[in-house]
Amino acid sequence: MSFGKNLQYLRQLSKNMTQEALADKLNVSRQTVSKWEMDTANPEMDKALEICKIFNCSLDNLFREEMDKRSDAYSDLRVEEVKGFRYVEYTVISREPEADAIGRMYKCAEENGIKEPRVIGWDFPNLSQEQVNVFNMHGYTAALILPEGVTPNGYEIKQQPDHKYAIIHIDRPFENPFVKIPGAYHTINDYMRTNGLANACDGAIPCFETDGENMDVYIACK
């Protein structure tokens, strides 16, 4: 791990704060911040604690973790008000549920004449320990966002209210999904903490991913 790389990472998450801006907050020179980021010097304890306060992190985060797990695949970190939408959903519990759940939603779209379907998805958490530990199963819910006037038969129509989300874009997530997708969640959670955003638990879908060649991850925040 590198303190200097961690500090650069935190600045970038904090609306690309410049070295000069951070130096002003800490009452040090820009050159001092530059030396920290090149790992040619470390801050005194009082400055390290101030850095933790500025970026809402711990000393362990700064000095003992490899915080920057991002890659060039991640971009467009942002906070956005997502307009409310109607949707139907389908959950599959199996060893590989994603393709079945997503496929069911695309079939629903085709049956209802939806030309350019928008499908999102999220992990389904309500599994027994036996399903997880003995049968190696997990759950996945896919949802089809409904255009105005479309009401598929045989599904419960649900409503997502307007809500604020923190969002990150991932290029080509399925080239290395077990690294890129968890890394994106790690990065967006760092982004939320650094910018004082908390997870929301108020009836909105707490987090979801858009499906396709590229992916956006959304986490509800307040």
C-alpha positions in Angstrom: 0.0 0.0 0.0 1.1 3.6 -0.5 0.0 6.6 1.5 0.8 8.9 -1.4 -1.5 6.9 -3.8 -4.2 6.9 -1.2 -4.0 10.6 -0.8 -4.2 11.2 -4.6 -7.2 8.8 -4.7 -9.0 10.7 -2.0 -8.4 14.1 -3.7 -9.8 12.7 -7.0 -12.9 11.4 -5.3 -13.5 14.7 -3.6 -14.5 16.5 -6.8 -10.9 16.4 -8.1 -9.6 18.6 -5.3 -6.3 20.1 -6.3 -3.0 19.8 -4.4 -3.2 23.6 -3.8 -6.7 23.4 -2.3 -5.7 20.6 0.0 -2.6 22.5 1.0 -4.7 25.5 1.9 -7.0 23.4 4.1 -4.0 21.9 5.9 -2.0 25.2 6.1 1.0 23.6 4.3 2.6 24.3 1.0 1.6 22.6 -2.3 5.1 21.2 -2.4 4.5 19.5 0.9 1.4 17.8 -0.5 3.4 16.8 -3.6 6.1 15.2 -1.5 3.5 13.2 0.4 1.9 12.0 -2.8 5.3 10.9 -4.2 6.0 9.1 -0.9 9.2 11.0 -0.2 7.7 12.3 3.1 4.8 11.5 5.5 2.7 14.0 7.3 3.0 14.6 11.0 0.3 13.0 13.1 -1.8 16.2 13.5 -1.8 16.7 9.7 -2.7 13.0 9.2 -5.7 13.4 11.5 -6.8 16.6 9.7 -6.6 14.6 6.4 -8.8 11.9 7.9 -11.3 14.6 8.9 -11.3 16.2 5.5 -11.9 12.9 3.6 -14.0 11.1 6.2 -11.6 8.2 6.5 -9.4 6.5 9.2 -5.7 6.3 9.8 -5.9 2.7 8.9 -7.5 3.6 5.5 -4.7 6.1 4.8 -1.7 4.1 5.8 -2.6 0.4 5.8 -5.0 -0.1 2.9 -4.7 0.0 -0.8 -7.6 2.3 -1.3 -7.2 2.9 -5.0 -8.6 -0.2 -6.5 -9.9 1.6 -9.5 -8.8 1.0 -13.1 -9.3 2.8 -16.4 -12.6 0.8 -16.7 -14.2 3.2 -14.1 -15.4 6.7 -15.0 -18.1 9.3 -14.6 -18.5 9.1 -10.8 -21.5 11.4 -10.1 -24.6 12.0 -8.0 -27.9 12.2 -9.9 -31.6 12.5 -9.2 -33.1 9.5 -11.0 -36.7 10.1 -12.1 -39.3 7.7 -10.8 -40.4 4.7 -13.0 -42.8 1.8 -13.2 -41.3 -1.7 -13.5 -41.9 -5.4 -13.2 -39.4 -7.8 -11.8 -38.4 -11.5 -11.9 -36.2 -13.3 -9.3 -34.3 -16.5 -9.9 -32.5 -18.5 -7.2 -29.9 -21.0 -8.6 -26.2 -21.4 -9.0 -26.1 -19.0 -12.0 -29.4 -17.0 -11.9 -28.4 -13.8 -13.7 -28.9 -15.0 -17.3 -32.3 -16.6 -16.6 -33.7 -13.5 -14.7 -32.4 -11.1 -17.3 -33.6 -13.3 -20.2 -37.1 -13.4 -18.7 -37.3 -9.6 -18.6 -36.2 -9.3 -22.3 -38.8 -11.9 -23.2 -41.4 -9.8 -21.4 -40.3 -6.8 -23.3 -40.6 -8.6 -26.6 -44.1 -9.9 -25.7 -45.2 -6.4 -25.0 -43.7 -4.7 -28.0 -41.0 -2.7 -26.1 -38.5 -1.9 -28.8 -35.5 -0.7 -26.7 -36.0 -2.4 -23.3 -34.2 -1.0 -20.2 -33.3 -3.9 -17.9 -31.7 -3.4 -14.5 -30.8 -6.0 -11.8 -29.6 -6.5 -8.2 -28.7 -9.4 -5.9 -31.6 -11.0 -4.1 -30.6 -11.3 -0.5 -33.4 -13.5 1.1 -31.8 -16.9 0.8 -31.4 -19.6 3.5 -28.0 -20.6 4.8 -28.7 -24.1 3.3 -29.2 -22.6 -0.1 -26.0 -20.6 0.1 -23.7 -23.0 2.0 -24.9 -26.4 0.9 -26.2 -25.9 -2.6 -23.9 -22.9 -3.6 -27.0 -20.9 -4.8 -27.5 -17.2 -4.9 -30.4 -15.0 -6.0 -30.7 -12.4 -8.6 -33.6 -10.0 -9.5 -33.9 -8.5 -12.9 -36.4 -5.7 -13.6 -37.9 -4.3 -16.8 -38.6 -0.5 -16.7 -42.0 0.0 -18.3 -42.7 2.7 -20.9 -45.8 4.8 -20.4 -49.0 2.9 -21.2 -47.4 -0.6 -21.1 -48.8 -3.0 -18.4 -47.7 -6.6 -18.8 -50.1 -9.4 -17.8 -49.1 -11.7 -15.0 -46.7 -9.4 -13.2 -47.1 -7.1 -10.2 -46.5 -3.5 -11.3 -44.1 -1.7 -9.0 -43.3 2.0 -8.6 -39.8 3.4 -8.0 -40.1 7.0 -6.6 -37.8 9.9 -7.7 -34.5 9.4 -5.8 -30.9 10.5 -5.5 -28.3 8.0 -6.5 -24.5 7.9 -6.5 -23.4 6.3 -9.8 -20.3 4.9 -11.4 -19.7 3.8 -15.0 -17.8 0.5 -15.8 -16.5 -0.2 -19.3 -16.6 -3.8 -20.4 -17.5 -5.2 -16.9 -17.8 -8.8 -18.1 -14.3 -9.1 -19.3 -13.2 -9.6 -15.7 -16.5 -9.4 -13.7 -15.2 -10.8 -10.4 -12.7 -8.0 -10.2 -14.2 -5.0 -12.0 -17.7 -5.1 -10.5 -16.7 -5.5 -6.8 -14.0 -2.9 -7.5 -16.7 -0.5 -8.7 -18.7 -0.9 -5.5 -15.5 -0.3 -3.5 -14.8 2.9 -5.4 -18.4 4.2 -5.2 -18.6 3.5 -1.5 -15.3 5.4 -1.0 -16.7 8.3 -3.1 -19.9 8.4 -1.0 -17.9 8.4 2.3 -15.5 11.1 1.1 -18.3 13.4 0.0 -20.5 12.8 3.1 -23.2 10.8 1.4 -25.0 8.1 3.4 -26.9 5.0 2.1 -30.6 5.6 1.9 -33.1 3.1 3.3 -36.4 4.7 2.5 -38.3 2.5 0.1 -36.3 3.1 -3.0 -34.4 0.3 -4.7 -31.2 0.5 -2.6 -28.8 -0.3 -5.4 -28.9 -1.7 -8.9 -26.9 -2.3 -12.1 -27.9 -1.5 -15.6 -27.3 -4.4 -18.0 -25.4 -4.5 -21.3 -21.9 -4.3 -22.7 -21.1 -1.5 -20.4 -22.6 -1.0 -16.9 -23.7 1.7 -14.5 -23.9 0.9 -10.8 -26.4 3.0 -8.8 -26.5 3.2 -5.0 -29.4 5.1 -3.3 -28.0 7.9 -1.1 -29.1 10.9 1.0 
